[in-house]
Amino acid sequence: MRLILSLILVLGFGSTVRAEDTIIEACHTAVAFLLNLEKYKLEVSNVQSFPELSPPRVNFRIGGSADMVSCQFTSNSDLFGITQLCYSGSCLPKDGQTFEEIKVLMKRAGY
């Protein structure tokens, strides 16, 4: 019985961590597409992720700057479906060309 309870706790906690890590990774990818940078060159800090909220969302700062990023998604698993991307206090228009291009690139990247 203790073994089963331990497995449930470990597996449940692991899935939450994975969802959080993955949604952060999805937002990181979207910002890299926006800034046309390789993802590994884009440093993030002060990460706050909320995969359990509706809609799931992530906020973080880029590098040591004051530029804040915010992403919202339709889901916290598999194909996230980005619904909003804000950078440095401005959100991309949902019907704008740049946001549409980022959505296509995100789908191609598996997000």
Secondary structure, DSSP 8 states (H G I E B T S, - for coil): -HHHHHHHHHHHHHHHHHHHHHHHHHHHHHHHHHHT--GGG--EEEEEEETTSSS-EEEEEETTSS-EEEEEES-SSSS--EEEEEETTEE--TTSHHHHHHHHHHHHTT-
